[in-house]
Amino acid sequence: MSIGPKPEGAVTVFVLGLVGLLMCAPLGIVAWIMGNSYMAKCRAMSAEPEGLAVAGRILGIVATCLMILAVVIWIIVGLAVVLSVS
């Protein structure tokens, strides 16, 4: 475990991931991208990533997957309605 400096933004990634999961799914994409960037900076600095950033990145991934699933379900339901009317 390194004690050296760490990149900033761990809390931001976590908050975006949490808000993305609970309220606004597109923010999950932002959290995922920012989390990947944070992890890359940690690797470049040979620093251990903060747990909040890792959790935020995972929340962003979950929020994005749920958003994609919801869109697919809406498309299927929409097609079912259109096909049942004709």
N, C-alpha and C positions, 0 to 999 in steps of 0.2 A: 504494500500500500504506500503510495507516494504522498508526501506532505507538501509538495511543491504547489505552485499556482495551478488553478483550474480555470477553464473557460467560464465566462459568465453566461447566464441564460437558462440554468437548470429550472429555476422556479417558473420562468415564462413558459417553458416547454410543458411543465406539469399543469399549469393553469390552463393553457390552451387545450391540452389533451382532455382534461376534466370537463371543461366547458364544451368541447367538441362532443364528448360522450353524452353529456347530460342535456345540452340545449341546442347546439348549433353544429351539426355534423361536419360541415365543410371546414370548421376550425380543426377538426381531427387531422385533415390532410396537412394543414400548416404545422401542427404539432409533430406529425410524423417527419416532415421535411426538416424542421428545425432540430428535432431530436437526432436525426441522422447527421446533420451538420455538427451538432454538439459532440456526438460520439467521434466523428472524424477529427475534430479539434483536440479531444482528449487523447486519441491515439497519437496525433502529431506531437503533443506535449508530453507523452508518456505518463499521463495522469489517469487515475482511477475516476471513471464517471460518477457523478453524484446519483444517488438513488432516485431523487425526484425527477431527474432528467430521463432516466431509464423508465420509470413508471409513466411519465408523461408521453414518452414515445410509444410505449405499449398501449396506453389509452388512445392515442391518436390512431394507431393501427386498428384497434377494435372499433373505434368510431367510424373509420373509413370503411371497414368491412361491413358494418351494420348499415351504413348509408348505401353502399352498393347493393346489398341484399334488399333494402327497402325499395330502391329504384327498380330492381328486377321484378319484385313482387307487384309494384304498381303497373309495370308494363304488362305482366301476365294478366292481372285483373282487368286492365284496360282492353287488352285483346279479347279476353273472355266476354266482356260486355259488348264489344263491337260485334263479335261473331255471333253472339246469342240474339242480338237485335235483328240481324239480317236474315 
